[in-house]
Amino acid sequence: SYLEQNIPISHIIKIISKINDAVNIRAIELSIKKMHTKPPVSFSWLAIGSQGRKEQLLFTDQDNALIFDNVDENDYEKTQTYFLELARLVNKVLNKVGFEYCEADMMASNKAWCKSVTEWQDQFKDWIFNPDEKAILLSSIFFDYTHIYGDKTLVDTLTNTIYESIENTDIFFKYLAKDAVKNPPPLGFFKQFLVDQNGDKKDLFNIKNKALMPLIDAARLLALSKQIRDVNSTYERFEKLAEIDPNSKELFDSCSYAFKALLKFRTKQGLLHDNSGKFIELASLTKEEKLKLKRCFKPINEIQESLKLRFNLKNVL
């Protein structure tokens, strides 16, 4: 009904994000009550990926992680086991209310994503100083985190480590930039939409991978390179970039607008077909909607060309 009333998508995002966060907090509170003892040390529950960016408008799978305070080496395994059990309960509650389990197991119930603050610091430093395809893939999920519940000082400690580390590397940014330009604007030579050619998604347009992700990746990269903290959503990152870099204000503002328009398209399609809205049936769009969709691709092309220059990508292998 909000979409039908033409209420700004940014307002809808904020409301849904508050609801999602509240559901997560309640799931954690209920799960702690089910545990035999209270948490042995302080901890923080993180939302990562789309929920971490506060862009989760439709039901999707879970992406979360857990940080616990440092403990003596002899107590580490016991402490981690406690939090893994807690996380399994939380993931189960969230699944019951409609958040699917993550197929790639990017959840706090996975030992790899339930660690002490020092272990997390080492993990992020490894991604930053030893970038490869896997590190960049994980970076695209884990660098968009937001504190949901627990001790925020643990998250702040991790954030400080990340920003101190990225000051001492150029190669990490080049890898991120290369990843951000790998999907060029989805229009062919004759300005027709590029659709999937094979499989069950044949002739459908992948709005997530071909249009939203290039903007999400560009915003994350630029926010990290400009040391922008505590701004996670893609459109707000572009707005902040426009504020601190007046010379590129027009480009960043157009990227922010395009992202919101694309997210609205995806949400409407998801509601229409009762799915994630990732694939769009172009035949279901009006001529006006198709034109509006095509207009969103110009900023994608411009921001990608800008990244190639900013990060000197011609010298990347």
C-alpha positions as CSV (number, residue, x, y, z in Angstrom):
1,S,0.0,0.0,0.0
2,Y,3.0,2.3,0.6
3,L,4.2,1.7,-2.9
4,E,0.7,2.3,-4.3
5,Q,0.5,5.6,-2.4
6,N,3.9,6.5,-3.9
7,I,5.5,7.0,-0.5
8,P,9.3,7.5,-1.0
9,I,11.1,4.2,-1.1
10,S,13.7,5.6,1.4
11,H,10.9,6.0,4.0
12,I,9.6,2.5,3.3
13,I,13.2,1.1,3.7
14,K,13.6,2.8,7.1
15,I,10.2,1.3,8.4
16,I,10.9,-2.2,7.2
17,S,14.5,-2.1,8.5
18,K,13.2,-1.1,12.0
19,I,10.7,-4.0,11.9
20,N,13.4,-6.5,10.7
21,D,15.8,-5.3,13.5
22,A,13.0,-5.6,16.1
23,V,12.2,-9.2,14.9
24,N,15.9,-10.1,15.2
25,I,16.3,-8.6,18.6
26,R,13.2,-10.5,19.9
27,A,14.6,-13.7,18.4
28,I,17.8,-13.2,20.3
29,E,16.1,-12.4,23.5
30,L,13.9,-15.5,23.3
31,S,16.9,-17.7,22.4
32,I,19.0,-16.4,25.4
33,K,16.1,-17.4,27.7
34,K,16.2,-20.9,26.3
35,M,19.9,-21.3,27.1
36,H,20.8,-23.0,30.3
37,T,23.0,-20.1,31.4
38,K,23.5,-16.5,30.6
39,P,26.2,-15.6,28.0
40,P,29.6,-16.2,29.5
41,V,31.0,-12.9,28.0
42,S,29.6,-9.9,26.2
43,F,28.8,-10.4,22.5
44,S,27.3,-8.6,19.5
45,W,25.0,-9.9,16.9
46,L,25.6,-8.5,13.4
47,A,23.3,-8.4,10.4
48,I,25.3,-8.6,7.2
49,G,24.6,-8.4,3.5
50,S,21.3,-6.7,2.5
51,Q,20.0,-6.5,6.1
52,G,23.3,-5.0,7.1
53,R,22.7,-2.3,4.4
54,K,19.1,-1.9,5.6
55,E,17.9,-2.8,2.2
56,Q,15.9,-5.9,2.9
57,L,12.4,-5.1,1.8
58,L,11.2,-8.6,0.8
59,F,11.7,-11.8,2.8
60,T,15.1,-13.2,1.9
61,D,17.6,-15.6,3.4
62,Q,19.5,-14.9,6.7
63,D,22.9,-13.4,6.7
64,N,24.3,-12.8,10.2
65,A,27.4,-13.1,12.3
66,L,28.4,-13.0,16.0
67,I,31.3,-11.4,17.8
68,F,32.1,-12.3,21.4
69,D,34.6,-10.7,23.8
70,N,38.1,-12.1,24.0
71,V,38.6,-15.0,26.5
72,D,41.6,-17.0,27.7
73,E,42.8,-19.5,25.1
74,N,41.8,-22.4,27.4
75,D,38.2,-21.1,27.5
76,Y,37.9,-20.3,23.8
77,E,36.3,-23.5,22.5
78,K,33.8,-23.7,25.4
79,T,32.8,-20.0,24.9
80,Q,32.5,-20.5,21.1
81,T,30.4,-23.6,21.6
82,Y,28.0,-21.6,23.8
83,F,27.5,-18.9,21.2
84,L,27.2,-21.4,18.3
85,E,24.3,-23.1,20.2
86,L,22.7,-19.7,20.9
87,A,23.1,-18.7,17.2
88,R,21.5,-22.0,16.1
89,L,18.4,-21.1,18.3
90,V,18.3,-17.6,16.8
91,N,18.6,-18.8,13.3
92,K,15.8,-21.4,14.0
93,V,13.5,-18.7,15.3
94,L,14.1,-16.4,12.3
95,N,13.5,-19.3,10.0
96,K,10.1,-20.0,11.7
97,V,9.0,-16.4,11.0
98,G,9.9,-16.5,7.4
99,F,13.7,-15.8,7.0
100,E,15.1,-18.8,5.0
101,Y,18.3,-20.4,6.1
102,C,21.3,-19.1,4.0
103,E,22.2,-21.8,1.5
104,A,25.9,-20.6,1.7
105,D,25.7,-20.9,5.5
106,M,26.6,-17.2,6.0
107,M,25.1,-17.4,9.5
108,A,26.3,-17.0,13.1
109,S,25.6,-20.7,13.7
110,N,28.6,-21.4,11.4
111,K,31.9,-21.6,13.3
112,A,33.6,-19.5,10.7
113,W,31.2,-16.6,11.4
114,C,31.1,-16.9,15.2
115,K,34.4,-15.7,16.6
116,S,36.1,-13.5,19.2
117,V,36.8,-9.9,18.4
118,T,40.5,-10.6,17.9
119,E,39.7,-13.5,15.6
120,W,37.4,-11.2,13.6
121,Q,40.1,-8.5,13.4
122,D,42.5,-11.1,12.0
123,Q,39.9,-12.3,9.5
124,F,39.2,-8.8,8.1
125,K,42.9,-8.0,8.0
126,D,43.5,-11.2,6.0
127,W,40.8,-10.2,3.5
128,I,42.3,-6.7,3.2
129,F,45.9,-7.6,2.9
130,N,45.6,-10.9,1.0
131,P,42.8,-10.1,-1.5
132,D,41.7,-12.8,-4.0
133,E,38.4,-13.7,-5.6
134,K,37.1,-15.5,-2.5
135,A,38.2,-12.7,-0.2
136,I,36.4,-10.1,-2.4
137,L,33.2,-12.2,-2.6
138,L,33.2,-12.5,1.3
139,S,34.1,-8.8,1.6
140,S,31.0,-7.9,-0.5
141,I,28.9,-9.5,2.2
142,F,30.8,-8.9,5.5
143,F,31.8,-5.3,4.9
144,D,28.1,-4.4,5.0
145,Y,27.5,-5.1,8.7
146,T,25.3,-3.4,11.2
147,H,25.1,-4.0,15.0
148,I,21.7,-5.4,16.0
149,Y,22.1,-6.6,19.6
150,G,24.6,-6.7,22.4
151,D,27.8,-4.9,23.1
152,K,28.4,-2.3,20.4
153,T,32.0,-1.6,21.6
154,L,33.0,-4.9,20.1
155,V,31.7,-3.8,16.7
156,D,33.5,-0.4,17.1
157,T,36.8,-2.2,17.9
158,L,36.4,-4.2,14.7
159,T,35.5,-1.1,12.6
160,N,38.5,0.7,13.9
161,T,40.7,-2.2,12.8
162,I,39.2,-2.2,9.4
163,Y,39.7,1.5,8.7
164,E,43.2,1.5,10.1
165,S,44.1,-1.5,7.9
166,I,42.6,-0.1,4.6
167,E,44.8,3.0,5.0
168,N,47.8,0.8,4.4
169,T,46.8,-0.9,1.2
170,D,46.0,0.0,-2.4
171,I,45.7,-3.5,-3.8
172,F,42.5,-4.2,-1.8
173,F,40.7,-1.3,-3.4
174,K,41.9,-2.3,-6.9
175,Y,40.4,-5.8,-6.3
176,L,37.1,-4.3,-5.1
177,A,37.0,-1.8,-8.0
178,K,37.7,-4.6,-10.5
179,D,34.8,-6.5,-9.0
180,A,32.5,-3.4,-9.1
181,V,32.9,-3.0,-12.8
182,K,32.6,-6.6,-13.9
183,N,28.9,-6.2,-14.8
184,P,28.6,-3.3,-17.3
185,P,25.2,-1.6,-17.8
186,P,22.7,-4.2,-19.1
187,L,21.9,-2.8,-22.6
188,G,23.0,-4.2,-25.9
189,F,24.4,-2.3,-28.9
190,F,20.9,-1.5,-30.1
191,K,19.8,-0.4,-26.6
192,Q,17.8,-3.6,-26.0
193,F,17.8,-5.2,-22.6
194,L,20.3,-8.0,-22.1
195,V,18.4,-10.9,-20.6
196,D,19.4,-14.4,-19.5
197,Q,19.8,-16.7,-22.5
198,N,19.6,-20.1,-20.9
199,G,17.9,-22.3,-18.3
200,D,14.7,-21.6,-16.5
201,K,15.4,-17.9,-16.3
202,K,15.6,-17.6,-20.1
203,D,14.4,-14.1,-21.3
204,L,14.2,-12.8,-17.8
205,F,16.1,-9.7,-16.7
206,N,18.3,-10.2,-13.6
207,I,17.8,-6.8,-11.9
208,K,19.8,-7.7,-8.9
209,N,23.1,-8.8,-10.6
210,K,22.9,-6.6,-13.6
211,A,21.6,-3.3,-12.1
212,L,21.5,-3.2,-8.3
213,M,24.8,-4.9,-7.5
214,P,27.0,-2.6,-9.6
215,L,25.7,0.4,-7.6
216,I,25.9,-1.5,-4.3
217,D,29.5,-2.5,-5.0
218,A,30.5,1.0,-6.1
219,A,29.0,2.7,-3.1
220,R,30.7,0.3,-0.7
221,L,34.1,0.7,-2.4
222,L,33.9,4.5,-2.4
223,A,32.6,4.7,1.2
224,L,35.5,2.5,2.4
225,S,38.1,4.6,0.4
226,K,36.7,7.8,1.8
227,Q,36.7,6.4,5.4
228,I,32.9,6.9,5.6
229,R,31.7,5.1,8.8
230,D,28.2,4.2,10.1
231,V,26.6,4.8,6.7
232,N,25.6,1.4,5.3
233,S,22.7,1.8,2.9
234,T,23.6,2.3,-0.7
235,Y,21.6,5.4,-1.4
236,E,22.8,7.0,1.8
237,R,26.4,6.2,0.9
238,F,26.0,8.0,-2.4
239,E,24.3,11.0,-0.6
240,K,27.2,11.2,1.8
241,L,29.7,11.0,-1.1
242,A,27.9,13.8,-2.8
243,E,28.2,15.9,0.3
244,I,31.9,15.4,0.8
245,D,32.9,15.5,-2.9
246,P,31.0,18.4,-4.5
247,N,32.8,17.9,-7.9
248,S,31.1,14.6,-8.3
249,K,27.8,15.6,-6.6
250,E,25.7,15.2,-9.8
251,L,27.0,11.7,-10.4
252,F,26.5,10.5,-6.9
253,D,23.0,12.0,-6.6
254,S,22.0,10.3,-9.9
255,C,23.4,7.0,-8.5
256,S,21.4,7.4,-5.3
257,Y,18.2,8.1,-7.3
258,A,18.8,5.2,-9.7
259,F,19.4,2.8,-6.9
260,K,16.1,3.8,-5.2
261,A,14.2,3.5,-8.5
262,L,15.7,0.0,-9.2
263,L,14.9,-1.2,-5.7
264,K,11.3,0.0,-6.1
265,F,11.1,-2.0,-9.4
266,R,12.5,-5.1,-7.7
267,T,10.1,-4.8,-4.7
268,K,7.0,-4.3,-7.0
269,Q,8.0,-7.4,-9.0
270,G,8.6,-9.4,-5.9
271,L,5.2,-8.6,-4.5
272,L,3.6,-9.2,-7.9
273,H,5.1,-12.7,-8.3
274,D,5.5,-13.6,-4.6
275,N,9.2,-14.1,-4.9
276,S,12.5,-12.2,-4.3
277,G,11.9,-9.9,-7.4
278,K,15.4,-10.8,-8.6
279,F,14.2,-11.6,-12.1
280,I,12.0,-9.3,-14.0
281,E,9.6,-10.4,-16.8
282,L,10.1,-7.4,-19.2
283,A,6.8,-8.2,-20.9
284,S,5.0,-7.3,-17.7
285,L,6.3,-3.7,-17.7
286,T,4.7,-0.8,-19.4
287,K,6.5,1.2,-22.1
288,E,7.0,4.0,-19.5
289,E,8.4,1.6,-16.9
290,K,10.9,0.2,-19.5
291,L,12.1,3.7,-20.3
292,K,12.4,4.5,-16.6
293,L,14.4,1.3,-16.1
294,K,16.7,2.2,-19.0
295,R,17.4,5.7,-17.6
296,C,18.8,4.0,-14.4
297,F,21.6,2.5,-16.5
298,K,23.3,5.8,-17.4
299,P,24.5,6.4,-13.8
300,I,25.7,2.8,-13.6
301,N,27.9,3.3,-16.7
302,E,29.2,6.7,-15.4
303,I,30.1,5.4,-12.0
304,Q,31.9,2.4,-13.4
305,E,33.9,4.6,-15.8
306,S,34.7,6.8,-12.8
307,L,36.0,3.8,-10.8
308,K,38.2,2.7,-13.7
309,L,39.9,6.1,-13.6
310,R,40.0,6.6,-9.8
311,F,41.5,3.2,-9.1
312,N,43.7,3.0,-12.3
313,L,42.2,-0.3,-13.3
314,K,44.2,-0.7,-16.5
315,N,47.2,-1.8,-14.4
316,V,45.3,-4.5,-12.6
317,L,46.0,-8.0,-13.9
